[in-house]
Amino acid sequence: MINDRQVVDLIERANEADPVCACGRHTTPVFRDGVVWLECSYLSEPKESRFSRLVAAATAFSHTHARIVEVPFAAESAT
């Protein structure tokens, strides 16, 4: 069973190992659906125009989006 300190350690190590995306923007740990992901900050920015949404969809594969750790106690505390 993984504990809080181990989760934090895994997140910090992942962020230190890959602090910048290939596009040059910083990476950010993001919690979504019980999993912590390391992803490019560009992916979470709001896209105002149709053109910017199209560009974001076309280039999403080239940005950092890596699974760091599943957080088992997130599901337990939600119930």
SVG drawing of the C-alpha trace seen along z (x, -y; Angstrom):
<svg xmlns="http://www.w3.org/2000/svg" viewBox="-19 -33 34 35">
<polyline fill="none" stroke="black" stroke-width="0.4" points="0.0,0.0 1.3,-3.4 1.2,-6.2 1.0,-10.0 4.8,-10.6 5.5,-8.1 2.9,-9.8 4.5,-13.2 7.9,-11.8 6.9,-10.2 5.3,-13.5 8.4,-15.5 10.7,-13.1 8.7,-13.1 8.5,-16.9 12.3,-17.2 13.0,-14.6 10.9,-16.3 10.3,-20.0 9.9,-21.3 7.9,-20.0 9.4,-19.7 7.5,-22.9 9.4,-24.9 6.6,-25.3 6.8,-24.0 5.1,-20.8 2.6,-20.6 1.3,-17.7 -2.5,-17.4 -4.9,-15.2 -7.7,-13.7 -9.9,-10.7 -7.7,-9.2 -4.5,-9.5 -1.8,-12.2 -0.5,-13.1 2.5,-15.2 1.4,-17.3 2.5,-20.4 0.9,-23.6 -0.3,-24.3 -2.8,-21.4 -4.7,-23.0 -4.8,-26.6 -8.2,-27.7 -8.5,-27.9 -10.5,-30.9 -10.9,-30.6 -11.7,-27.7 -8.3,-28.0 -6.5,-27.7 -8.6,-24.6 -7.8,-23.0 -4.1,-23.7 -4.3,-22.3 -6.0,-19.1 -3.6,-18.6 -0.5,-19.1 -1.7,-17.4 0.3,-14.3 3.6,-16.2 3.1,-17.7 4.1,-15.9 1.3,-13.9 2.6,-11.1 1.0,-9.1 2.9,-9.5 0.9,-7.6 -2.6,-6.2 -3.8,-7.6 -5.7,-4.8 -6.8,-6.8 -8.5,-9.4 -11.2,-6.8 -11.6,-5.8 -12.1,-9.3 -14.7,-10.0 -17.0,-7.3"/>
</svg>
